[in-house]
Amino acid sequence: MPGRGATPIVHVGFPKTASTWFQKAFYPHVRSPRYVDREKLFSALIEPNALTFDPTEAVSTLGLEIGEAGILSEECLCGYLHNGGIDGMVTREFARRIKAALPDARIVIFLRSQPGMIVAAYQQYLRSGGTCSARRFLFPKDHLKRPEAVTYKQPRFDLDYFLYSRTIRLYEELFGADRVHVFLFEDFRRDGMQFLHEYAHALDLDVDWDLVSLKPRLESYGSGLTGLARALNLLTARSVLDKHYIVNLPGWYRPRRKVLETLNRTGLFGRPPSLGRLIGTDAARAVEARYAPDNAVIALGRDLPLRERGYPMPAGRGETMCVRSAALEMSK
């Protein structure tokens, strides 16, 4: 078996945790291991049919030599943001493909506090042409009837996708806990270059630091831009399925996005909205409570400062019960 430094690194997500920034502004400046082109990753691990996937062919497509390390990064390996990994089926299938093709890989997972993650997911939905309200987008099954409400028939956004412990546990079972590295988006956003140096040290990366810039790729939409985005999106059929449109103007999709990004950079539309502002305070609290027990499991199992970074956590006796439950689960 190759030494630790010679094992591939697979950055699987989650989406909206700066994955695109890492793919465009960081990994290309890593001298060793070599960053594998994203299109090769898609061809090797994502596009093949699940019933005909060939791990040997996947490795050949990636272009990795025997014993050669490489860096692979694609947030869709965790499952697509707008369908929640289809009840985990896509998430599990891609994890198994990685294991079959790269059995000694080290796995990188980035987490983000769920309230901020959900706001970012909705804004990505708007960037991609979405027209539904935040409530309709976040709680689709409250508005759909069969067969549309059946996930495998009509996949939609799924809040349970952000119960992170499930994905972490899946990769731990496949690769071993010591090969699964979990990082917090909030630490990267707060500490910037210091975080990157610690990240590179943890993964044995040789980085050309003179070429690394922290300039963000995309700024979150200000609160005042939400309504305008939904209105402009009514004029294009692209690119999310869960939407409506009045007319599909050919060629409008890309200019529409440029208009929105230009307006957003003016700063005239305020700061990004909170989850409470998008869906109401009571609904936001219910969503946060949904994630608190799961976050307690992760905080204990990974010794991560989730409470200090703004992740929903149970309080008082509830937290104690979650910690005991986590300890019991980890002892199995």
Number of C-alpha atoms within 10 A of each C-alpha: 7 12 9 14 16 18 20 24 25 21 23 23 22 27 23 20 23 19 21 18 16 16 20 11 18 20 22 19 19 19 12 18 22 20 20 19 15 15 12 17 20 17 13 24 25 21 10 13 9 13 6 7 17 16 17 12 13 24 20 13 16 21 16 15 10 9 12 14 22 22 23 23 24 22 21 18 26 24 26 17 22 21 20 22 24 21 17 16 12 20 21 17 18 20 21 16 20 25 16 17 20 19 14 21 21 23 26 21 24 22 20 24 21 24 20 16 19 20 24 21 21 24 23 17 23 28 24 18 30 28 24 18 16 21 15 16 22 21 14 19 17 11 11 13 10 10 10 15 16 13 17 13 11 15 19 26 24 20 16 14 22 22 17 20 15 15 19 19 16 16 23 16 11 17 20 14 17 9 17 22 20 15 18 18 21 18 15 17 13 11 10 13 15 12 17 18 13 11 15 14 12 10 15 14 18 14 20 14 13 7 11 16 12 13 8 10 10 12 10 16 26 19 18 15 21 22 13 11 22 21 14 20 29 19 19 22 20 18 15 16 14 19 20 18 18 11 11 14 12 9 9 15 20 12 10 17 18 12 12 18 17 10 15 21 14 10 11 12 15 13 14 19 19 17 23 15 13 17 16 12 13 10 14 17 14 10 19 19 14 19 22 21 23 21 27 29 23 22 19 17 16 15 10 16 14 21 15 9 15 14 22 23 23 22 12 8 9 13 17 13 15 21 22 14 15 19 14 10 11 12 7 5
